[in-house]
């Protein structure tokens, strides 16, 4: 009589199992978690012998207990993960400039060089050999270091999401990046730069960089609402972004998007400062405030000259038509300034180093330096910032020190304060005012007023013109525009050519009794007809009708105006037929 076999004990749910299959191999199954659909996530291993499988099973169990098992699901390569990370994860959470840097590192370096590697098979040595290959191929050490930081950030996210257990980029040695010692400009060099800057447009832009150390984006993103002339304070709130363009011609011009005649900027102009340290008030020296007042008057004159071509956006530093300055153009203007001033070449950002060194020379407290420069303080500096409040007196005292150092130490604060209210033009007793119809134009010299009256009378014989004498005090307090409009040289006079055409929604030209092309003589103070450009054109949907599209062109070069008129009419026709393409409707 045979004895009944003892029943096999049942393994608890989720326990690992090892057995020999019909294929003769040993198999092991380990439950490491739960899949997205709720089913158990059981991993399988297979080897020829039981000890080999047992070893692998025990290793999987240890990884499971430490939470280091790679997540089940898509099998990532470095290319697929980096593409997913940069477009779907990073793009939604970092600034435009940061994502641009990530995309260059990913698409131009990492994917072509390492993209075929399986994510879990990537080793630190792969990265280190790749960095060396980049440098051997001519890439700068800084470029290789930027690529290293990018892949480290991307793989940290893969580890956080359990697609990877260890980040090889944290183990790999990054290329050694030796920072070059920056030599700030001396006070004498700064004064040479300020003297030369006074001869150029947007003088105050360079004074702000050298005296206050604002970053390029902070200066170009500054608006008049940020300047408080009463308190003598400039508030940093936003930064200018580099524009990114797309074709507005349907990619028919054959050029890069940035050189397309009808290019469209796809990026916002500014972004708010992202940190509390970045959003800060800065005390401005009296000399700088005076320059800003003069600059505001010059901008008002440019606005009058541009007339309908001007786009009012409130920026302190603009193009001749009111648009914010392009950072690339600003950079090249800086290089031209250095060359004209006979000062050694340096980066634009070195002006910021210079300003920081000036503050060090003046002995400004660390907490105030951190606030002026917009630096995130360290632990001890954060405590100082928490308990030391930047009152108006601290800001103004620092501003007075900067002004005294850069504009001459022999002047006292009282003298600088008194000088801020002086007129920027010589103080003759009498003003010679050319009265041209209802317009009055003031001159310091009688011969200039006489010349303008004589030639203006020839152009417009039916309008009265004469020279009036005004007491200077009376003009500055009662005359239109005050001292800011006084002229000490002969104004410009030119012939200005105009063009205008109207188009119906279907693109048909509207026939009017007015000429399409005409010309008039104009002085630069006749803002209704004057322009200083060879040609400039625009198209606009007329607000009165909401349907007709108007093409406008004007300039001082007849041939250029005629050519521009053809181009303006072509765009006006296209705009009349396709309003959504130009933002005239919500249909596009």
Beta strands, then each sheet from edge to edge (+ up, - down):
strand 1: 17-20
strand 2: 26-34
strand 3: 40-47
strand 4: 227-228
strand 5: 233-236
strand 6: 238-240
strand 7: 245-246
strand 8: 264-265
strand 9: 270-272
strand 10: 280-283
strand 11: 430-436
strand 12: 439-443
strand 13: 465-471
strand 14: 493-503
strand 15: 517-523
strand 16: 536-541
strand 17: 549-555
sheet 1: 1+ 2- 3+
sheet 2: 4+ 5- 10+
sheet 3: 6+ 9-
sheet 4: 7+ 8-
sheet 5: 12+ 11- 13+
sheet 6: 15+ 14- 17+ 16-
end
